[in-house]
Amino acid sequence: MKLPVKMTINGQSYSHEVEPRLLLVHYIRETVGLTGTHVGCDTSQCGACTILMDGQAVKACNFFAVQVDGANIMTIEGLAKDGELHPIQQGFWEKHGLQCGFCTPGMIMSVYQMLERYPKPSEELIRHQLEGNLCRCTGYHNIVKAIEWAAEHMPAKK
Amino acid sequence: MATVAADRLFGKSIKRREDPRFITGRGQYVDDLKLLGMTYAAFVRSPHAHARIRKIDISAATRHPGVVAVFTGKDMTGVNSLPCGWDLRKEKKVPGVMQDLAIVPHMPLTSDAARHVGDPVAVVIADSHEAAVDAAEKVQVDWEPLPAVTITDKAAAPGAPKLHDGAPGNVAFKWEIGDRAATDAAFKGAAVTVKKRIVNQRLVANAMEPRACVARYEDATGDLTLWVTSQNPHVHRLLMCAFVLGIPEHKVRVIAPDVGGGFGSKIFLYNEEVVCSWISRRLKRPVRWTASRREAYLTDAHGRDHVTDAEIALTRDGKILGLRVKTTANLGAYLSTFAPAVPTFLYGTLLNGVYAIPAIHCEVTGVFSNTTAVDAYRGAGRPEACYVLERIVEAGARAAGMDVADLRKKNFIPKFSGAFQTQVAVVYDSGDYGAAWDRMLQMLDYRKFRAEQEAARKQGRLLGIGFSAYIEACSIAPSKLVGALGAGAGLYESGKVRVHPTGMVTVFTGSHSHGQGHETTFAQIVADKLGIPIEQVDIVHGDTGSVAFGMGTYGSRSASVGGTAILMSLNKVIEKGKKIAAHLLEASPGDIDFSGGEFRVKGAPGKSVPFGAVSLTAYVPHNYPEGLEPGLEETSFYDPSNFCFPFGAHACVVEVDRDTGNIKILRYLAVDDVGNVINPMIVDGMVHGGIAQGVGQALWEGAVYDGQSGQLVTGSLMDYALPKADMLPMYETDRTVTPTPVNPMGIKGAGETGTIAATPAVVNAVVDALAPLGVDHIEAMPLTAERVWKIIQGAKSAR
């Protein structure tokens, strides 16, 4: 049995018939074909699949695709506008906040929400807020630096 | 046309050129690949640690909608065992062998018995991943469960359940290094001796990208392409073609695209990639498999798992006289690709550390157990050696009543360059151990810390400091030497430089980046040498279809071995360019200099021709030297003459909560000496990540098997404690620079320093913190709050 599902991803509408058990992350990767969102675990620990759903950072492995019918989603592919990197992306680049790059899309999407909530986070707050995202390469040092850089370079809120 | 670069890039922290694709979600990892007609594999794995297979019934699975085929080991006729690439046998004249390596079969799908939880016995191929997984549950295996053994120091005990007919008593090998008689003599006369049991627990690498492969066989041409999460695609191809599947190597292309971390675990040839390749040939359809994290825990080669009894002998005033080490190394159920090398030649040869130790003897017994195979994990043998040495040295200092820093300094090998012969075979290249050590103490303000500690102790606070003065062997490795030690492969590297007619450059390297940043660092070397902007240089890696050959990336060898191969090719390009330039400038090639992207006639200002013009001439050879081949492309293979030996000094300051046993890292300091550095930002990043993994082992990580059932208790990210951001501090790092004389760029290697150094520094710090309670040793890691709390309670009740 397949069910219809519709959603907006990075400003584009998609509608498909999918199995009810299809996870949102697999819908995004396999059905829609946006492979920037990654799968690093099967217990929702790693955070590599973090996306923004209706403005909230969520782990895309924690939802069935059919469960989020009508949602407005942004993935890593939707963050840079007109070829211009978002300050968070730029921060990860400037401060060497990534090595293998696998956790990076989820990290960046998670940080997007962090900086909306806490525009000038302390080191301690940053580390606490990264609770749901694992990185095995960087030891987090330069991820913290990258987020601090991004916080400094975010455009002022209108 | 090529233009001229302004600055020298070697030594500069330029931003990584690979990052734009990663930060925008456009990296290309294996699991991102989707091919027309693709099928999906799901493996049926043993739920038992040890069980005989009576029968496998695939009929229900075969009937499942969407299933294309189901295979068991019995279907895979003509397929051989996965090979072990390191042969520890007396007949091979491998030094130190006391008992020959038991070379036991490791079939891609086992058909007689399962020997660890997760051992694959069948595979379902279906049109969708979901159908494959569903049908795999319908494969009925009639198991006869057998007793299992998982615990390292019980695996070879009398009466332990036997894993392999070819390995009586579950002993895989016995091996020794050093001088037994001299060591015995050193201990006999020693004023101070200490013996401690030191356990280096089993770890799981946990690269964030799980292993994956896509195999595509093209029937029309007979070509097989395998995309695989590999640190060394050529090694994968060679082992798969020559040893397991017996298919022609030139008809197989292995591609390791963007790979999400490796840490050793993606070096080895695994069951799944062999099975998928075999099936794609059989079904003539593409097959994709991606490990779930649970599968990764059960099947990625694990690391470490040593139980060691270590003894140190000293004079009354703290001069080290001898070191005696006896280690049992758990190899798991099968021999992984390089498993026997890790606890032998990558371990025993590093036990000399940075100290002048007159006598050393080390004996290692490798054992089989009903656990996942163990092989190289970041550092591979060297962290185990450093851990033993740095723990026993501090125990020795305490026994001699000396300060742990003073004792180390007293025993350092004095500064040298060129050669230091250790007591354990290897010859160090260059070292100034005291310099790194002094710099670290200065950053720390050691005496001030001790005063603060004294004050804190008076308030009942448990403050501690731990050190680690480490050495490691990098730049792996001279082929002739490793061949004599049992390696089945050479360990050179290739580098090809292709100069295009417009002067743009593509470099093909046998090294593989899975986070190391080669597209940046190698391009820095090329841009400098040719005097062209870095934007005009591309680095290609990870594809046997375009790279000549390659041994891959591990053992901190990419910059030192792979980079040198590229440098050699650059020199050849310049030499040929001089001939072309000489012809164009009507001079003799001996009179041509090359610098800043220009070929110049010596002593004739104004007489020059740019690199781009020479490149164009090489491909449009109208006005060209007689007898010179057109084209500008050179290939080199570099085989190092020795290992390189980076070193350094790390320190960790901790506070232990005496009520909860919780540990807080207050400071972590690292002074590393990795020789010359191409890109400091990238090296610092490597050091950070290595420290995190080393601290992880000390405090949280550990693969735990249930001793009765043989189940992997820590089989998910919910159970295996991978360090998170809020568990770690900012790291204070610095470097000293002692270039190696081994390679022309003076690079030693930087990939594993942190993992090697951090673990003993942290544990030593906790022992120091607990000293006021009478604790003088901690045997096992990780130092979870529970374990530390128990140690505190034990120490209290002993008083």
Interface residues (C-beta under 8 A of the other chain):
Chain A: E19 R21 L22 R29 E30 G33 L34 T35 G36 T37 H38 V39 G40 C41 D42 T43 Q45 C46 A48 T75 I76 E77 L79 A80 L85 Q89 F92 W93 E94 H96 L98 Q99 C100 G101 F102 C103 T104 P105 I108 E123 E124 I126 R127 H128 L130 E131 N133 L134 C135 R136 C137 T138 G139 Y140 H141 N142 I143 V144
Chain B: K15 R16 E18 D19 P20 R21 F22 I23 T24 G25 R26 G27 Q28 Y29 D31 D32 K34 H129 E130 N206 A207 M208 E209 P210 D258 V259 G260 G261 F263 T290 S292 R293 R294 H514 G515 Q516 G517 M681 I682 D684 G685 M686 H688 G689 G690 I691 A692 Q693 S716 L717 M718 L722 P723 K724 A725 D726 L728 M730 Y731 G754
